[in-house]
Amino acid sequence: MIERGAGGHGGYAGRRVLITGGLGFIGSTLAAALVREGALVTLVDSLIPEYGGLLANIADIEDQVKVNISDVRDEQSMLYLVQGHDYLFNLAGQTSHMDSMEDPYTDLEINSRAQLSILEACRKRRPDIKIVFASTRQIYGRPDYLPVDERHLVRPVDVNGINKMAGESYHIVYNNVYGLRACALRLTNTYGPRMRIKDARQTFLGIWIRRVLEDGAIEVWGGEQLRDFTYVDDVVSALLAAGLSTATEGRALNVGGFDPPVSLAVLADLVVSIAGQGTCVVKEFPADRQRIDIGDYFADDNELRAATGWSPSVGLRQGLAATIAYCRENLEEYL
Amino acid sequence: MIERGAGGHGGYAGRRVLITGGLGFIGSTLAAALVREGALVTLVDSLIPEYGGLLANIADIEDQVKVNISDVRDEQSMLYLVQGHDYLFNLAGQTSHMDSMEDPYTDLEINSRAQLSILEACRKRRPDIKIVFASTRQIYGRPDYLPVDERHLVRPVDVNGINKMAGESYHIVYNNVYGLRACALRLTNTYGPRMRIKDARQTFLGIWIRRVLEDGAIEVWGGEQLRDFTYVDDVVSALLAAGLSTATEGRALNVGGFDPPVSLAVLADLVVSIAGQGTCVVKEFPADRQRIDIGDYFADDNELRAATGWSPSVGLRQGLAATIAYCRENLEEYL
């Protein structure tokens, strides 16, 4: 198994760091890395069951972090919580595309309005905080060309993508207008230990892993689509690097993966092969999903590499092996 | 004076048309054009003083339209109002950049959330309605190249631009996902009779016209910036053409002006010269505005022309003369 969040970023020792969505998959992995760096870490999470937060995610660091259960939509809490912090990793979000179509208002409240109130809280109570916002490749929509760089038009295909686009833009505007130091990382499919496997709300890969570990069949829709994948430790090192860099301020930068993109059919075979159980079946794309599918996607992340020196280091096979091993060992916690 | 909203679009005779922001500058001019076409027109407006709605705007057509005073943020009213209409011209919005920075939440509620609830209302109660949304060049931010076409990145420089960007995107997504027929026109500076001249909340040109008609001085900030201007009748004919076209569906298209762009200094001289009164003084850009200024902007509107056959027909000198004459004659109503 890969050592969790191997890092060596310095700069965070003794610093006060707030993480929204801190009990989620990425947030908790980031928290563990920051604890190792000697940061003083506070995690904010609403623990809404449909989202990613789980206390089990911080079982091994719970005595070394502060946990504050509250919702980023709660403006008063956020006004208080941002105070006294040097860094804000703003990871709280509603991630399900389907949920955003069924209940667009909740998606808007979390992914847009709450982002505005977090930024207003920072502007009023902690203007010298540095903010790193977790954005998503979803805002690009269906690519015109590959790999997708930051010059590509943003053209979201669902309500979730629109609201994340707005949330990202607020960060950039508050950086430019108010001198808050903020940047955004546009994440692609992130996977790793502690990922949500209960359902497909974070990524389809989660439910795939669940299926094979339950000896069932992965349903691959289509199968030819190319995608890139970032191991969670590589996302964490990107977040940490972005937080310490001044070159990222006011920018929204892509995060890609270590390996070249793979087709979903190849990925499914790999998951089955690494798990040593389960099967996969290729199906036609369901009509309601087809309309918001984006085809092939993979990122050009050279801007982030140039700005920070960051690069990913965990290949897909190695990352999947670590992920599947973790999920197998902790299956009950994640169902 | 130019005949109001000269058109000849056919297709709207006997059709039921709903206009949000219908008592505003563009909405009321559109309403008059539709009445002439024989449409059955209902105007929705909140008459909030800071926005554009004025009953005086429909003095000459008030017996020929239905007026419904309500706010687009009122989901229940909108659920009722969209029913039975064939076309929705969705023009209600908060237009002030400065107001959006001072109260970003209200801007979000009107320009983003209300747009979502209007679309949800259409989806649930009137899925075969055709929707034309008034978007804005503001969403492009500071241009990378000129003229700006629809391939240009959207990169808003203020909260208003972000929320309008989201409002526009909802329309495109609802078109693509739900088969609602919707399009958006990205308007540049629109001017003409009935424009808001009380303050600069719609466009700086409004307050300029007020200043000269009160024998005062236009304050030109900078002066070298190039901008394009669309006479309101040309915007109305673009809206009408977009509503009747199937080629516009799912697209967001630029609207430009008849004349080449002019610098603000040249424009100010033209306003003073046509008005035959007032003066202009060039001032340095105020710091709080500089941060959200976009420099030069003018549109490439060839996509809209190709899709609909539309083209603007009113030159700047002719349009300004008509505008200033109207404002002079009706000054009291508009202060």
Chai-1 contact restraints between the chains, C-beta under 6 A:
chainA,res_idxA,chainB,res_idxB,connection_type,confidence,min_distance_angstrom,max_distance_angstrom,comment,restraint_id
A,P104,B,L116,contact,1.0,0.0,6.0,A-B,restraint_1
A,L108,B,R113,contact,1.0,0.0,6.0,A-B,restraint_2
A,R113,B,L108,contact,1.0,0.0,6.0,A-B,restraint_3
A,L116,B,P104,contact,1.0,0.0,6.0,A-B,restraint_4
A,P156,B,S169,contact,1.0,0.0,6.0,A-B,restraint_5
A,I162,B,A166,contact,1.0,0.0,6.0,A-B,restraint_6
A,I162,B,S169,contact,1.0,0.0,6.0,A-B,restraint_7
A,A166,B,I162,contact,1.0,0.0,6.0,A-B,restraint_8
A,A166,B,A166,contact,1.0,0.0,6.0,A-B,restraint_9
A,S169,B,P156,contact,1.0,0.0,6.0,A-B,restraint_10
A,S169,B,I162,contact,1.0,0.0,6.0,A-B,restraint_11
A,V177,B,R291,contact,1.0,0.0,6.0,A-B,restraint_12
A,R291,B,V177,contact,1.0,0.0,6.0,A-B,restraint_13
